[in-house]
């Protein structure tokens, strides 16, 4: 009976790990939607400061209940840098873009540059080999991402400042992915994340103070804050770091190709943003690209 139960548990864990990429894409895509919803009632860095502090508090309770080990002192600075890149940098740039009128689809397109940048820098930074097939997949994925939001870009939506913020989000996420793979792979996801969110809170606090800590506690803002804190910052970030730990950086980054079409579909359902036929064609290219980048031949 014990062996049978163990086998069932192993199959359950295997299924859970197999579903992680799909869960990551779906939940990560809702970040753009939740950000746009919450920014209607709060300044961007004030929003982020509240999010970081709440998540750190939740994780502190989790770490205390499970008596999670804390990282050694020598690991604090590398963990803090990784957290600032992934949280304060990426999210700060994304929220900055959304707050100045860049639509969710356009922000997702610019974030879609991240896999290309990761593939370029993974070789010198991590020593990972990127094959010709993966390069072709990355190029096809970028083409598909461009198609998804081509109509919106053609309309000239957004501002140069907003597009600059959106591009910076891809740069920060690339740097954070590579840094986390190299220096944060062994961290405890509970206590290590506390260090990273607190470091990010320290970075955005002066910016929130410059905004006057502007926030209106509307029902939509409370919902958006709760969703982004629990589902995104706790659940989805944990999934991301598990995926980074279990796979090559370029392969994990390829999942970001699926975020723009998923975001476009959610924006159409929630905000009424039109999803054109060209976006559906782009989605097909994106799915093929992900398969090209992540597929590995079976070995004996």
N, C-alpha and C positions, 0 to 999 in steps of 0.2 A: 504494500500500500504506500509505503514511504517513497519507493522508487517511482511509482505511478504518479504520486502527487508532485514529486520533483520534476518529472517529465512534463506534467501539465504546467507547472510554474515556468519551466524553461521555455515551453511553447508560447506561453503568455508574454514572457519578457521578449522573446524573439519577435512576436507580433507587434508589441509596443514599440520596439526599436525600429521595426520596418515602417511603422506609421509615422514616425517622428518627422521625416521630411515633409509629408503632406500637412501635418499639424502645424509645423513651423511656417510653411508658406501661408496657410489660411490665417493663423493668428497674427503673423507679422504684417500681413496686408491690412488687417483691421487697425494697425497703429496709425496709418495715414488717415483713416476715417475718424478714429477717436480723437486724433490730434486736431483735425479740422473742426470737429464738434466742440471740443473743449475750448479751443482758442476763440470761440465766439463770446466767451465769458471771462477770459483771463489772458494776461500778458504771457508771452511764450516762456520766458525764463522763470517767471513766478510759477507757472504751471509745472515746469520741470522741477523746480526746487521742491514743491509739495510732493510731487511724484517720487523723487529720490528719497526724501525723508520718510515717507510712508512705507516705501518698499524696504528701506533699511530697518525700520522698526518691526515690520512683519517678519523679515528674515532673522532678526535678532531673537524673536520669540521662538521661531522654528529651530534655530541653532541651540537655544537654551533647552528646549524640550528634548532634542535628540543628542544633546551634549556633543555637538560637533567640534572637532579640533580647530583651533585658530591657527592661521598661518604664522610661521616664524617671522621674527622681526626683519630678517634680511629679504623676505619676500614681499613686504608691505609696499615698497616703492614700485617694483614691477607690476604688482597687482593694481595699484592706484593708477598708474599710467594707462594700463589696459582699460580700466573702467572709465577714465576720463575720455579716452578715444571713442569707446563704444557708446557710452551714455551721454556725457556732456557734449562731446564733439558731434557725433552723428545725430543724436536727437536734437541738440541745440540748433544745428544747421537745418535740419528738417522742419522743426517748428518755426524757425526764422523764415524759411521759404513760405510755409503755409500762412504765416501771419501777415505777409505782404502781398497776398493775393495769388500765389502760385497754386494751381489746382492739384488735387491729390494725384491725378494721373501723371502730371508733369513731374511732380516730386518723385513719383515712383520710377519714371523713366530715367531721371538723373541718378537715382540710387541704383538703377540697373547697370550703370557703368562699373559698379564695384567688382563684379566677377572678372571683367576684362583687366582692371587694374590689379586685382589679386593674382591673376594668372601671370601677368608681366613681372610682378615683384616676388612671387612665391619662389621662383628658381634661385635668385641671388640671396634672398633672406632666409629661406628654409631649406634650400637644397632639393626641393621637389622638382621632379621632371614633368614637364608638360608636353604631351605628345602632339603630333601634327593633327590627329583626329580631334583632340581636345581644343586645339587652337581654332580649327574649323568650326567646332561646335560653339565656341565662344563668339566667333564672328557672326555665325548664324543667329545666335541668341540675341546679340546686340541689334541685329537687323530686325528681329521679331519684336524686341522691346520698342524700337523706334516706330514700327508700324502701329503698335498698340495706341500710342498717343500722338501719332502723326497729325491727326485732324486738329487736336488742341494746340499743338505747336504751330500749325499752319495759320491758326486764328490769332497768333501772337499773344496768347494769354500769359500773364505773369510780367515781371519787370526784370531788368538786368540785375538788380540787387537780389531779387528772389531767385533767379536762375543761378546766380553765384552761390547763394546759400545752398541750393539744391545740389550743385556740383560738389561743394565742400562736404556734403553728407556722404557722398560716395568715397571721397578721399579719406575721411575720418573712419568710415566703416572698414575700408580696405586696411588701413593701418592697424585698427583694432583687431581685425581678424588675424592678421599675421602676427601681431604682438602676442595675442592670447594663445595662439598655436605654439609659439616659441617659448614663452615665459609663464603662461598660466595654465598649461595643460594638466598639472598635478594638483591644482588648488581644490580645496573643498568648496563645492558650489554654494554652500550655505554661508559660511563665514567669509570666504573669499569675496562673494558678491556684496556682503555688507561693507567690506573695505572699499570696494569699487564704487558703490552707490554713495557712500559718505564722501569719498574723494570728489566725485562728480558734484555733490551738493555744495562742497566748498568752492568749486570753480564757478558754478552758476549763481551762487548767493549774491555776489556783488552786482551782477547783471540784473537780478531780480530786484535788488534795492534801487538800482537806477530806474527801474520801471515803476517804482513806488509800491511794489507788491500788489499790483492791481488784480483783483479777482472778484467775481460775483458768483455767489454760491447758488446758482440755479440748478434745478433738477438735472438738466442735460449735462452740466459741468460735473456734478457729483457722479453721475453715471460714467461719463468719459474718464474721469480721474480714477474711479474704482476699477474700470475695465483695464486701463493702461497700467495701473499699479499691479494688479493681481494676475491678469491674463498675459499681459505683455512683459512687464519688467520682472516678474517672478517666473511664470510658466514658460514663456517663449524664449527669454534670454537663457534660461536653464537648458532648454532643448537645443538652442544654438551652440552653447558651450559643450554639450554632450556630443553633438554632431562634429564639432571641431576636433574634439578629443578622439573620436572614433574614425575620422576620415581625413583625407588630404584637404588642404585649405582651398585649392582651386575647385575641388568637387563640391565642397560645402557652399562655396561662393556661387556656384552655378544655380543653386536653388533660388537665388535672388532674381533670376530671370523670370520666374513664375509669379513674382510679386506684382509687377505692373498690370498684367492682365487680370489677376485676381482683384487687385485694388480697383481697376476700372469697372469690373462687374459689380463690386460692392458699392462704388460711388453711384453707379447707375440705379441700383436698387434703393439706396438710402437718400441720395441727394438729387436724383434725377439727371445726373450727368449722362449724356448720350453715349452709348457704346456702338460705334459704327462697325460696318461689315469689315473694314480694313483691320480693325482691332481683333476680330475673330481670326483673320488670316495670320496676324502676328502671333496670336496665341499658339497656333499650330507650329509655327517656326520655333517658338520658345520651347515647347514640349520636346520637339525633336532635338533641339540644342542641348537641353538638360540630359537627354538620353546619351547623346554623343560624348558629353563631358564626363558623365558619371559612370558609364558602362565599363565593366571590366570583364575580360574573357575568363571563363572558368579554367582553373588549373587543377591538375591531379593532386 
